[in-house]
């Protein structure tokens, strides 16, 4: 019984430490002790003890001047290890770099993570005016062309579980907020094999997304061209769609995707 109680206590401690680390985001990379207590709803003494342990192991660092905490270098090391294990990124990087060199626009890769999608790679052009984002950025599952594409290839049960039933968040005045209308769009995205959105995620930004499949034929990520809308006139959309679809098909082939998927024909119509 004592061993069981000890095991339960240790698991609870690990869970609390992970809750503390999860408080840090790209939007809030530095947090005070009070802010972490508020986010985790844990007692001050408990959070302070956890932070002390995490700091000793270099998972967090405390700023000497502000006393705020931020993630330490061990998180960076573990992040690189995790990234190296994501097979599609290794395959995708050279192909997408070549694509970006060709089209001179930003390409972002994202994968579904629960009820959000997370950016796992960004390849940017050298031009000064471009759309930018950052690896690790988390968005609502239905955000942008990436959200449309990723949800379109999920089973209906998964979509039912993670998609709000009342109203979707409006990111701009052009965002789709009606769940029924959004679901209808998912059907069209699945039929065409790509997603297009103009100004729905960010004003004056257009997104064109295509899927990346693994050896089992399951979607593992999406690659999206994101560019200022004035650089994506209607006559350029078909050209860019073909290029992003060709690139994701090539990545899928290198991941061992079934021939029926990796050789799908493209039609911008």
PyMOL commands that set and color helices and strands:
alter all, ss='L'
color gray80, all
select helices_A, chain A and resi 2-21+33-40+44-56+73-85+87-103+144-152+156-162+179-192+229-231+234-254+259-262
alter helices_A, ss='H'
color red, helices_A
select strands_A, chain A and resi 60-62+69-71+106-113+116-123+138-140+194-198+205-213+219-228
alter strands_A, ss='S'
color yellow, strands_A
deselect
rebuild
show_as cartoon
